[in-house]
Amino acid sequence: MIDKAGTYKLGDRTVRRMGYGAMQLAGKGVFGPPRDRAEAVAVLREAVASGVDHIDTSDYYGPFVTNEIIKEALHPYPRDLVIVTKIGARRDDKGAWLPALSPAEIREGVEGNLRRLGLDAMEVVNYRSMGAVHGPAEGSIEAPFSVLVELQRKGLIRHLGLSNVTPTQLAEGRRMTEIVCVQNQYNAVHREDEAMLRALAKDGIAYVPFFPLGGFTPLQSSALDEVAASLKATPMQVALAWLLQRSPNILLIPGTSSRGHLRENLAAAELELPADAGKTLDAMAA
């Protein structure tokens, strides 16, 4: 169903470019339990049955909720399934997002993900810079990231990535170890990472846009509506198809808590945008 989008490497694995992000499996505001846990389990099982082999999660979604549901739904995991997590944040009792970057917090972040997912080692762990909530801010990442590099040497992590980082921080991370992916905000409207995206593609490194559909503020555009109507698709399917056609190293992780929405997202991998539609969407960021 989703093979048309092709595949790309993630570390030493090859994954389909249309993956799944587990964030929305938690409750409102990515906090607390889901409204319908049985549906959350069903979404994960259908995603994998439909060919998804790349799931993005984190122990601070819920907190802990999404990883517990992933384990319930999918463990023991298919051999070709790549689960990627991120560390660097925690939640307080009201759901606020707080930095968790001390050595002890980073170690516990990795160990907690492993414990709740039922894994001996994480395939990929992204270090999530907390310089800004949904945008990067300059500052050295060497001290906290070095803790992850040490855990990688000990065998708890196979590959490392970076999230919410600047080009300077990316360069700093690459001096410390191999970086297999970057997860920053990028979509049809937010394109500040154009230069980074091109550079990563040249170096064969995956780029995983978070909020590909706008996140907490879904994308709304007359251009999206116009193209979607012409293709008999939804605006969100068009936004996902645009990303897949933007660069071959883009891996998508759209999230949802419903099977119907999951099917719509996966179908976007089959959508081909004609040249004039691409130009219309390119103008959205102007």
C-alpha positions as protocol buffer text, in pm:
chain_id: "A"
residue {
  index: 1
  type: MET
  ca { x: 0 y: 0 z: 0 }
}
residue {
  index: 2
  type: ILE
  ca { x: 278 y: 247 z: 87 }
}
residue {
  index: 3
  type: ASP
  ca { x: 564 y: 116 z: -126 }
}
residue {
  index: 4
  type: LYS
  ca { x: 520 y: 383 z: -393 }
}
residue {
  index: 5
  type: ALA
  ca { x: 687 y: 641 z: -169 }
}
residue {
  index: 6
  type: GLY
  ca { x: 1001 y: 429 z: -168 }
}
residue {
  index: 7
  type: THR
  ca { x: 1249 y: 366 z: 109 }
}
residue {
  index: 8
  type: TYR
  ca { x: 1548 y: 537 z: 267 }
}
residue {
  index: 9
  type: LYS
  ca { x: 1818 y: 436 z: 510 }
}
residue {
  index: 10
  type: LEU
  ca { x: 1793 y: 505 z: 881 }
}
residue {
  index: 11
  type: GLY
  ca { x: 2121 y: 408 z: 1039 }
}
residue {
  index: 12
  type: ASP
  ca { x: 2204 y: 66 z: 900 }
}
residue {
  index: 13
  type: ARG
  ca { x: 1838 y: -17 z: 839 }
}
residue {
  index: 14
  type: THR
  ca { x: 1619 y: 62 z: 541 }
}
residue {
  index: 15
  type: VAL
  ca { x: 1268 y: 184 z: 614 }
}
residue {
  index: 16
  type: ARG
  ca { x: 967 y: 291 z: 413 }
}
residue {
  index: 17
  type: ARG
  ca { x: 945 y: 666 z: 388 }
}
residue {
  index: 18
  type: MET
  ca { x: 592 y: 678 z: 530 }
}
residue {
  index: 19
  type: GLY
  ca { x: 616 y: 596 z: 899 }
}
residue {
  index: 20
  type: TYR
  ca { x: 402 y: 668 z: 1202 }
}
residue {
  index: 21
  type: GLY
  ca { x: 437 y: 910 z: 1496 }
}
residue {
  index: 22
  type: ALA
  ca { x: 290 y: 789 z: 1825 }
}
residue {
  index: 23
  type: MET
  ca { x: 247 y: 1126 z: 1997 }
}
residue {
  index: 24
  type: GLN
  ca { x: -129 y: 1144 z: 1940 }
}
residue {
  index: 25
  type: LEU
  ca { x: -187 y: 810 z: 2110 }
}
residue {
  index: 26
  type: ALA
  ca { x: -168 y: 991 z: 2445 }
}
residue {
  index: 27
  type: GLY
  ca { x: -447 y: 1208 z: 2582 }
}
residue {
  index: 28
  type: LYS
  ca { x: -525 y: 1571 z: 2504 }
}
residue {
  index: 29
  type: GLY
  ca { x: -211 y: 1784 z: 2499 }
}
residue {
  index: 30
  type: VAL
  ca { x: -3 y: 1464 z: 2475 }
}
residue {
  index: 31
  type: PHE
  ca { x: -79 y: 1414 z: 2844 }
}
residue {
  index: 32
  type: GLY
  ca { x: -250 y: 1130 z: 3023 }
}
residue {
  index: 33
  type: PRO
  ca { x: -420 y: 820 z: 2882 }
}
residue {
  index: 34
  type: PRO
  ca { x: -597 y: 806 z: 2546 }
}
residue {
  index: 35
  type: ARG
  ca { x: -972 y: 850 z: 2522 }
}
residue {
  index: 36
  type: ASP
  ca { x: -998 y: 506 z: 2361 }
}
residue {
  index: 37
  type: ARG
  ca { x: -709 y: 272 z: 2444 }
}
residue {
  index: 38
  type: ALA
  ca { x: -850 y: -13 z: 2235 }
}
residue {
  index: 39
  type: GLU
  ca { x: -855 y: 212 z: 1928 }
}
residue {
  index: 40
  type: ALA
  ca { x: -497 y: 323 z: 2000 }
}
residue {
  index: 41
  type: VAL
  ca { x: -387 y: -41 z: 2004 }
}
residue {
  index: 42
  type: ALA
  ca { x: -581 y: -106 z: 1683 }
}
residue {
  index: 43
  type: VAL
  ca { x: -418 y: 192 z: 1509 }
}
residue {
  index: 44
  type: LEU
  ca { x: -70 y: 59 z: 1581 }
}
residue {
  index: 45
  type: ARG
  ca { x: -154 y: -292 z: 1468 }
}
residue {
  index: 46
  type: GLU
  ca { x: -312 y: -169 z: 1146 }
}
residue {
  index: 47
  type: ALA
  ca { x: -17 y: 61 z: 1076 }
}
residue {
  index: 48
  type: VAL
  ca { x: 229 y: -228 z: 1096 }
}
residue {
  index: 49
  type: ALA
  ca { x: -3 y: -460 z: 902 }
}
residue {
  index: 50
  type: SER
  ca { x: -19 y: -193 z: 629 }
}
residue {
  index: 51
  type: GLY
  ca { x: 359 y: -187 z: 591 }
}
residue {
  index: 52
  type: VAL
  ca { x: 474 y: 81 z: 836 }
}
residue {
  index: 53
  type: ASP
  ca { x: 819 y: -19 z: 964 }
}
residue {
  index: 54
  type: HIS
  ca { x: 927 y: 306 z: 1135 }
}
residue {
  index: 55
  type: ILE
  ca { x: 753 y: 427 z: 1453 }
}
residue {
  index: 56
  type: ASP
  ca { x: 854 y: 744 z: 1635 }
}
residue {
  index: 57
  type: THR
  ca { x: 779 y: 774 z: 2007 }
}
residue {
  index: 58
  type: SER
  ca { x: 906 y: 907 z: 2339 }
}
residue {
  index: 59
  type: ASP
  ca { x: 870 y: 821 z: 2705 }
}
residue {
  index: 60
  type: TYR
  ca { x: 760 y: 1180 z: 2773 }
}
residue {
  index: 61
  type: TYR
  ca { x: 450 y: 1135 z: 2558 }
}
residue {
  index: 62
  type: GLY
  ca { x: 188 y: 1083 z: 2825 }
}
residue {
  index: 63
  type: PRO
  ca { x: 432 y: 1054 z: 3001 }
}
residue {
  index: 64
  type: PHE
  ca { x: 502 y: 684 z: 2944 }
}
residue {
  index: 65
  type: VAL
  ca { x: 161 y: 624 z: 2783 }
}
residue {
  index: 66
  type: THR
  ca { x: 260 y: 579 z: 2417 }
}
residue {
  index: 67
  type: ASN
  ca { x: 547 y: 341 z: 2491 }
}
residue {
  index: 68
  type: GLU
  ca { x: 324 y: 126 z: 2709 }
}
residue {
  index: 69
  type: ILE
  ca { x: 61 y: 110 z: 2433 }
}
residue {
  index: 70
  type: ILE
  ca { x: 325 y: 29 z: 2169 }
}
residue {
  index: 71
  type: LYS
  ca { x: 448 y: -263 z: 2378 }
}
residue {
  index: 72
  type: GLU
  ca { x: 92 y: -386 z: 2441 }
}
residue {
  index: 73
  type: ALA
  ca { x: 2 y: -367 z: 2073 }
}
residue {
  index: 74
  type: LEU
  ca { x: 317 y: -490 z: 1902 }
}
residue {
  index: 75
  type: HIS
  ca { x: 550 y: -682 z: 2136 }
}
residue {
  index: 76
  type: PRO
  ca { x: 722 y: -909 z: 2042 }
}
residue {
  index: 77
  type: TYR
  ca { x: 809 y: -674 z: 1759 }
}
residue {
  index: 78
  type: PRO
  ca { x: 842 y: -767 z: 1392 }
}
residue {
  index: 79
  type: ARG
  ca { x: 1208 y: -800 z: 1296 }
}
residue {
  index: 80
  type: ASP
  ca { x: 1184 y: -522 z: 1039 }
}
residue {
  index: 81
  type: LEU
  ca { x: 1022 y: -267 z: 1275 }
}
residue {
  index: 82
  type: VAL
  ca { x: 1243 y: 29 z: 1370 }
}
residue {
  index: 83
  type: ILE
  ca { x: 1135 y: 214 z: 1685 }
}
residue {
  index: 84
  type: VAL
  ca { x: 1288 y: 558 z: 1733 }
}
residue {
  index: 85
  type: THR
  ca { x: 1263 y: 755 z: 2056 }
}
residue {
  index: 86
  type: LYS
  ca { x: 1381 y: 1091 z: 2183 }
}
residue {
  index: 87
  type: ILE
  ca { x: 1504 y: 1218 z: 2518 }
}
residue {
  index: 88
  type: GLY
  ca { x: 1569 y: 1560 z: 2666 }
}
residue {
  index: 89
  type: ALA
  ca { x: 1236 y: 1651 z: 2825 }
}
residue {
  index: 90
  type: ARG
  ca { x: 1002 y: 1552 z: 3106 }
}
residue {
  index: 91
  type: ARG
  ca { x: 648 y: 1641 z: 3209 }
}
residue {
  index: 92
  type: ASP
  ca { x: 532 y: 1784 z: 3539 }
}
residue {
  index: 93
  type: ASP
  ca { x: 204 y: 1687 z: 3708 }
}
residue {
  index: 94
  type: LYS
  ca { x: 17 y: 1948 z: 3502 }
}
residue {
  index: 95
  type: GLY
  ca { x: 159 y: 1838 z: 3168 }
}
residue {
  index: 96
  type: ALA
  ca { x: 414 y: 2116 z: 3117 }
}
residue {
  index: 97
  type: TRP
  ca { x: 718 y: 2036 z: 2899 }
}
residue {
  index: 98
  type: LEU
  ca { x: 1039 y: 2077 z: 3099 }
}
residue {
  index: 99
  type: PRO
  ca { x: 1406 y: 2016 z: 3011 }
}
residue {
  index: 100
  type: ALA
  ca { x: 1559 y: 1690 z: 3136 }
}
residue {
  index: 101
  type: LEU
  ca { x: 1922 y: 1724 z: 3035 }
}
residue {
  index: 102
  type: SER
  ca { x: 2129 y: 1628 z: 3339 }
}
residue {
  index: 103
  type: PRO
  ca { x: 2340 y: 1311 z: 3302 }
}
residue {
  index: 104
  type: ALA
  ca { x: 2110 y: 1125 z: 3542 }
}
residue {
  index: 105
  type: GLU
  ca { x: 1797 y: 1237 z: 3358 }
}
residue {
  index: 106
  type: ILE
  ca { x: 1940 y: 1138 z: 3020 }
}
residue {
  index: 107
  type: ARG
  ca { x: 2041 y: 793 z: 3145 }
}
residue {
  index: 108
  type: GLU
  ca { x: 1701 y: 740 z: 3304 }
}
residue {
  index: 109
  type: GLY
  ca { x: 1536 y: 863 z: 2984 }
}
residue {
  index: 110
  type: VAL
  ca { x: 1708 y: 595 z: 2779 }
}
residue {
  index: 111
  type: GLU
  ca { x: 1661 y: 322 z: 3040 }
}
residue {
  index: 112
  type: GLY
  ca { x: 1294 y: 414 z: 3085 }
}
residue {
  index: 113
  type: ASN
  ca { x: 1228 y: 390 z: 2712 }
}
residue {
  index: 114
  type: LEU
  ca { x: 1396 y: 49 z: 2700 }
}
residue {
  index: 115
  type: ARG
  ca { x: 1205 y: -77 z: 3002 }
}
residue {
  index: 116
  type: ARG
  ca { x: 861 y: 35 z: 2890 }
}
residue {
  index: 117
  type: LEU
  ca { x: 912 y: -76 z: 2530 }
}
residue {
  index: 118
  type: GLY
  ca { x: 1058 y: -412 z: 2632 }
}
residue {
  index: 119
  type: LEU
  ca { x: 1383 y: -368 z: 2439 }
}
residue {
  index: 120
  type: ASP
  ca { x: 1746 y: -444 z: 2518 }
}
residue {
  index: 121
  type: ALA
  ca { x: 1875 y: -161 z: 2296 }
}
residue {
  index: 122
  type: MET
  ca { x: 1716 y: 131 z: 2113 }
}
residue {
  index: 123
  type: GLU
  ca { x: 1766 y: 137 z: 1738 }
}
residue {
  index: 124
  type: VAL
  ca { x: 1777 y: 519 z: 1728 }
}
residue {
  index: 125
  type: VAL
  ca { x: 1765 y: 778 z: 2006 }
}
residue {
  index: 126
  type: ASN
  ca { x: 1722 y: 1143 z: 1915 }
}
residue {
  index: 127
  type: TYR
  ca { x: 1868 y: 1406 z: 2145 }
}
residue {
  index: 128
  type: ARG
  ca { x: 1598 y: 1674 z: 2164 }
}
residue {
  index: 129
  type: SER
  ca { x: 1740 y: 2020 z: 2225 }
}
residue {
  index: 130
  type: MET
  ca { x: 1513 y: 2219 z: 2456 }
}
residue {
  index: 131
  type: GLY
  ca { x: 1644 y: 2562 z: 2358 }
}
residue {
  index: 132
  type: ALA
  ca { x: 1295 y: 2657 z: 2241 }
}
residue {
  index: 133
  type: VAL
  ca { x: 963 y: 2476 z: 2250 }
}
residue {
  index: 134
  type: HIS
  ca { x: 914 y: 2413 z: 1877 }
}
residue {
  index: 135
  type: GLY
  ca { x: 1216 y: 2583 z: 1728 }
}
residue {
  index: 136
  type: PRO
  ca { x: 1591 y: 2557 z: 1785 }
}
residue {
  index: 137
  type: ALA
  ca { x: 1804 y: 2799 z: 1982 }
}
residue {
  index: 138
  type: GLU
  ca { x: 2182 y: 2818 z: 1972 }
}
residue {
  index: 139
  type: GLY
  ca { x: 2394 y: 2673 z: 2250 }
}
residue {
  index: 140
  type: SER
  ca { x: 2638 y: 2386 z: 2287 }
}
residue {
  index: 141
  type: ILE
  ca { x: 2490 y: 2036 z: 2307 }
}
residue {
  index: 142
  type: GLU
  ca { x: 2823 y: 1869 z: 2388 }
}
residue {
  index: 143
  type: ALA
  ca { x: 2770 y: 1802 z: 2760 }
}
residue {
  index: 144
  type: PRO
  ca { x: 2429 y: 1630 z: 2745 }
}
residue {
  index: 145
  type: PHE
  ca { x: 2489 y: 1465 z: 2408 }
}
residue {
  index: 146
  type: SER
  ca { x: 2814 y: 1310 z: 2533 }
}
residue {
  index: 147
  type: VAL
  ca { x: 2608 y: 1107 z: 2781 }
}
residue {
  index: 148
  type: LEU
  ca { x: 2417 y: 951 z: 2491 }
}
residue {
  index: 149
  type: VAL
  ca { x: 2741 y: 883 z: 2306 }
}
residue {
  index: 150
  type: GLU
  ca { x: 2866 y: 693 z: 2611 }
}
residue {
  index: 151
  type: LEU
  ca { x: 2541 y: 491 z: 2631 }
}
residue {
  index: 152
  type: GLN
  ca { x: 2588 y: 413 z: 2262 }
}
residue {
  index: 153
  type: ARG
  ca { x: 2935 y: 278 z: 2335 }
}
residue {
  index: 154
  type: LYS
  ca { x: 2785 y: 59 z: 2608 }
}
residue {
  index: 155
  type: GLY
  ca { x: 2541 y: -93 z: 2360 }
}
residue {
  index: 156
  type: LEU
  ca { x: 2215 y: 55 z: 2490 }
}
residue {
  index: 157
  type: ILE
  ca { x: 2176 y: 267 z: 2174 }
}
residue {
  index: 158
  type: ARG
  ca { x: 2264 y: 160 z: 1821 }
}
residue {
  index: 159
  type: HIS
  ca { x: 2234 y: 497 z: 1644 }
}
residue {
  index: 160
  type: LEU
  ca { x: 2196 y: 861 z: 1743 }
}
residue {
  index: 161
  type: GLY
  ca { x: 2003 y: 1147 z: 1591 }
}
residue {
  index: 162
  type: LEU
  ca { x: 1925 y: 1508 z: 1676 }
}
residue {
  index: 163
  type: SER
  ca { x: 1600 y: 1700 z: 1711 }
}
residue {
  index: 164
  type: ASN
  ca { x: 1515 y: 2072 z: 1723 }
}
residue {
  index: 165
  type: VAL
  ca { x: 1873 y: 2171 z: 1642 }
}
residue {
  index: 166
  type: THR
  ca { x: 2055 y: 2440 z: 1447 }
}
residue {
  index: 167
  type: PRO
  ca { x: 2319 y: 2377 z: 1179 }
}
residue {
  index: 168
  type: THR
  ca { x: 2588 y: 2465 z: 1434 }
}
residue {
  index: 169
  type: GLN
  ca { x: 2455 y: 2206 z: 1679 }
}
residue {
  index: 170
  type: LEU
  ca { x: 2430 y: 1949 z: 1401 }
}
residue {
  index: 171
  type: ALA
  ca { x: 2796 y: 2006 z: 1315 }
}
residue {
  index: 172
  type: GLU
  ca { x: 2887 y: 1974 z: 1683 }
}
residue {
  index: 173
  type: GLY
  ca { x: 2699 y: 1645 z: 1711 }
}
residue {
  index: 174
  type: ARG
  ca { x: 2859 y: 1506 z: 1396 }
}
residue {
  index: 175
  type: ARG
  ca { x: 3205 y: 1573 z: 1540 }
}
residue {
  index: 176
  type: MET
  ca { x: 3113 y: 1350 z: 1835 }
}
residue {
  index: 177
  type: THR
  ca { x: 2952 y: 1054 z: 1657 }
}
residue {
  index: 178
  type: GLU
  ca { x: 2765 y: 954 z: 1342 }
}
residue {
  index: 179
  type: ILE
  ca { x: 2427 y: 1126 z: 1315 }
}
residue {
  index: 180
  type: VAL
  ca { x: 2172 y: 914 z: 1127 }
}
residue {
  index: 181
  type: CYS
  ca { x: 1876 y: 1155 z: 1129 }
}
residue {
  index: 182
  type: VAL
  ca { x: 1763 y: 1506 z: 1213 }
}
residue {
  index: 183
  type: GLN
  ca { x: 1411 y: 1573 z: 1337 }
}
residue {
  index: 184
  type: ASN
  ca { x: 1318 y: 1941 z: 1306 }
}
residue {
  index: 185
  type: GLN
  ca { x: 998 y: 2130 z: 1234 }
}
residue {
  index: 186
  type: TYR
  ca { x: 936 y: 2144 z: 860 }
}
residue {
  index: 187
  type: ASN
  ca { x: 623 y: 2146 z: 645 }
}
residue {
  index: 188
  type: ALA
  ca { x: 473 y: 2329 z: 349 }
}
residue {
  index: 189
  type: VAL
  ca { x: 466 y: 2655 z: 546 }
}
residue {
  index: 190
  type: HIS
  ca { x: 765 y: 2625 z: 784 }
}
residue {
  index: 191
  type: ARG
  ca { x: 1073 y: 2584 z: 566 }
}
residue {
  index: 192
  type: GLU
  ca { x: 1354 y: 2741 z: 761 }
}
residue {
  index: 193
  type: ASP
  ca { x: 1556 y: 2421 z: 721 }
}
residue {
  index: 194
  type: GLU
  ca { x: 1582 y: 2424 z: 340 }
}
residue {
  index: 195
  type: ALA
  ca { x: 1962 y: 2452 z: 342 }
}
residue {
  index: 196
  type: MET
  ca { x: 1999 y: 2187 z: 612 }
}
residue {
  index: 197
  type: LEU
  ca { x: 1763 y: 1954 z: 426 }
}
residue {
  index: 198
  type: ARG
  ca { x: 1969 y: 1980 z: 108 }
}
residue {
  index: 199
  type: ALA
  ca { x: 2298 y: 1929 z: 294 }
}
residue {
  index: 200
  type: LEU
  ca { x: 2168 y: 1621 z: 475 }
}
residue {
  index: 201
  type: ALA
  ca { x: 2038 y: 1473 z: 150 }
}
residue {
  index: 202
  type: LYS
  ca { x: 2383 y: 1520 z: -3 }
}
residue {
  index: 203
  type: ASP
  ca { x: 2538 y: 1333 z: 290 }
}
residue {
  index: 204
  type: GLY
  ca { x: 2279 y: 1054 z: 289 }
}
residue {
  index: 205
  type: ILE
  ca { x: 2127 y: 1146 z: 626 }
}
residue {
  index: 206
  type: ALA
  ca { x: 1754 y: 1114 z: 690 }
}
residue {
  index: 207
  type: TYR
  ca { x: 1548 y: 1424 z: 766 }
}
residue {
  index: 208
  type: VAL
  ca { x: 1232 y: 1358 z: 970 }
}
residue {
  index: 209
  type: PRO
  ca { x: 1002 y: 1662 z: 988 }
}
residue {
  index: 210
  type: PHE
  ca { x: 801 y: 1695 z: 1305 }
}
residue {
  index: 211
  type: PHE
  ca { x: 464 y: 1865 z: 1271 }
}
residue {
  index: 212
  type: PRO
  ca { x: 444 y: 1771 z: 900 }
}
residue {
  index: 213
  type: LEU
  ca { x: 77 y: 1871 z: 912 }
}
residue {
  index: 214
  type: GLY
  ca { x: 121 y: 2171 z: 1141 }
}
residue {
  index: 215
  type: GLY
  ca { x: 108 y: 1994 z: 1477 }
}
residue {
  index: 216
  type: PHE
  ca { x: -107 y: 2166 z: 1740 }
}
residue {
  index: 217
  type: THR
  ca { x: -208 y: 2424 z: 1476 }
}
residue {
  index: 218
  type: PRO
  ca { x: -303 y: 2222 z: 1165 }
}
residue {
  index: 219
  type: LEU
  ca { x: -207 y: 2369 z: 830 }
}
residue {
  index: 220
  type: GLN
  ca { x: -482 y: 2577 z: 669 }
}
residue {
  index: 221
  type: SER
  ca { x: -434 y: 2725 z: 324 }
}
residue {
  index: 222
  type: SER
  ca { x: -644 y: 2806 z: 21 }
}
residue {
  index: 223
  type: ALA
  ca { x: -356 y: 2670 z: -188 }
}
residue {
  index: 224
  type: LEU
  ca { x: -379 y: 2334 z: -13 }
}
residue {
  index: 225
  type: ASP
  ca { x: -756 y: 2333 z: -56 }
}
residue {
  index: 226
  type: GLU
  ca { x: -725 y: 2419 z: -427 }
}
residue {
  index: 227
  type: VAL
  ca { x: -475 y: 2144 z: -504 }
}
residue {
  index: 228
  type: ALA
  ca { x: -663 y: 1891 z: -292 }
}
residue {
  index: 229
  type: ALA
  ca { x: -990 y: 1958 z: -475 }
}
residue {
  index: 230
  type: SER
  ca { x: -821 y: 1918 z: -813 }
}
residue {
  index: 231
  type: LEU
  ca { x: -675 y: 1581 z: -710 }
}
residue {
  index: 232
  type: LYS
  ca { x: -980 y: 1456 z: -518 }
}
residue {
  index: 233
  type: ALA
  ca { x: -767 y: 1427 z: -207 }
}
residue {
  index: 234
  type: THR
  ca { x: -769 y: 1589 z: 136 }
}
residue {
  index: 235
  type: PRO
  ca { x: -552 y: 1896 z: 210 }
}
residue {
  index: 236
  type: MET
  ca { x: -350 y: 1694 z: 461 }
}
residue {
  index: 237
  type: GLN
  ca { x: -283 y: 1420 z: 205 }
}
residue {
  index: 238
  type: VAL
  ca { x: -153 y: 1687 z: -31 }
}
residue {
  index: 239
  type: ALA
  ca { x: 72 y: 1829 z: 242 }
}
residue {
  index: 240
  type: LEU
  ca { x: 221 y: 1485 z: 306 }
}
residue {
  index: 241
  type: ALA
  ca { x: 265 y: 1410 z: -65 }
}
residue {
  index: 242
  type: TRP
  ca { x: 443 y: 1744 z: -108 }
}
residue {
  index: 243
  type: LEU
  ca { x: 693 y: 1648 z: 161 }
}
residue {
  index: 244
  type: LEU
  ca { x: 760 y: 1308 z: 6 }
}
residue {
  index: 245
  type: GLN
  ca { x: 830 y: 1472 z: -329 }
}
residue {
  index: 246
  type: ARG
  ca { x: 1035 y: 1753 z: -174 }
}
residue {
  index: 247
  type: SER
  ca { x: 1348 y: 1546 z: -106 }
}
residue {
  index: 248
  type: PRO
  ca { x: 1428 y: 1173 z: -116 }
}
residue {
  index: 249
  type: ASN
  ca { x: 1577 y: 1173 z: 235 }
}
residue {
  index: 250
  type: ILE
  ca { x: 1254 y: 1289 z: 403 }
}
residue {
  index: 251
  type: LEU
  ca { x: 1095 y: 1026 z: 627 }
}
residue {
  index: 252
  type: LEU
  ca { x: 742 y: 1106 z: 741 }
}
residue {
  index: 253
  type: ILE
  ca { x: 591 y: 1027 z: 1081 }
}
residue {
  index: 254
  type: PRO
  ca { x: 236 y: 1167 z: 1073 }
}
residue {
  index: 255
  type: GLY
  ca { x: 42 y: 1072 z: 1383 }
}
residue {
  index: 256
  type: THR
  ca { x: -320 y: 990 z: 1454 }
}
residue {
  index: 257
  type: SER
  ca { x: -535 y: 810 z: 1707 }
}
residue {
  index: 258
  type: SER
  ca { x: -793 y: 681 z: 1456 }
}
residue {
  index: 259
  type: ARG
  ca { x: -772 y: 406 z: 1198 }
}
residue {
  index: 260
  type: GLY
  ca { x: -965 y: 610 z: 943 }
}
residue {
  index: 261
  type: HIS
  ca { x: -718 y: 895 z: 962 }
}
residue {
  index: 262
  type: LEU
  ca { x: -430 y: 647 z: 950 }
}
residue {
  index: 263
  type: ARG
  ca { x: -559 y: 511 z: 620 }
}
residue {
  index: 264
  type: GLU
  ca { x: -582 y: 863 z: 477 }
}
residue {
  index: 265
  type: ASN
  ca { x: -224 y: 937 z: 580 }
}
residue {
  index: 266
  type: LEU
  ca { x: -87 y: 616 z: 430 }
}
residue {
  index: 267
  type: ALA
  ca { x: -277 y: 677 z: 106 }
}
residue {
  index: 268
  type: ALA
  ca { x: -87 y: 1005 z: 65 }
}
residue {
  index: 269
  type: ALA
  ca { x: 216 y: 796 z: -35 }
}
residue {
  index: 270
  type: GLU
  ca { x: 28 y: 703 z: -352 }
}
residue {
  index: 271
  type: LEU
  ca { x: -53 y: 1064 z: -444 }
}
residue {
  index: 272
  type: GLU
  ca { x: 149 y: 1222 z: -723 }
}
residue {
  index: 273
  type: LEU
  ca { x: 149 y: 1600 z: -745 }
}
residue {
  index: 274
  type: PRO
  ca { x: 165 y: 1746 z: -1095 }
}
residue {
  index: 275
  type: ALA
  ca { x: 419 y: 2021 z: -1161 }
}
residue {
  index: 276
  type: ASP
  ca { x: 164 y: 2303 z: -1146 }
}
residue {
  index: 277
  type: ALA
  ca { x: 38 y: 2179 z: -808 }
}
residue {
  index: 278
  type: GLY
  ca { x: 394 y: 2177 z: -676 }
}
residue {
  index: 279
  type: LYS
  ca { x: 441 y: 2537 z: -781 }
}
residue {
  index: 280
  type: THR
  ca { x: 118 y: 2637 z: -611 }
}
residue {
  index: 281
  type: LEU
  ca { x: 232 y: 2477 z: -285 }
}
residue {
  index: 282
  type: ASP
  ca { x: 582 y: 2621 z: -314 }
}
residue {
  index: 283
  type: ALA
  ca { x: 427 y: 2966 z: -299 }
}
residue {
  index: 284
  type: MET
  ca { x: 272 y: 2896 z: 45 }
}
residue {
  index: 285
  type: ALA
  ca { x: 595 y: 2983 z: 227 }
}
residue {
  index: 286
  type: ALA
  ca { x: 644 y: 3313 z: 45 }
}
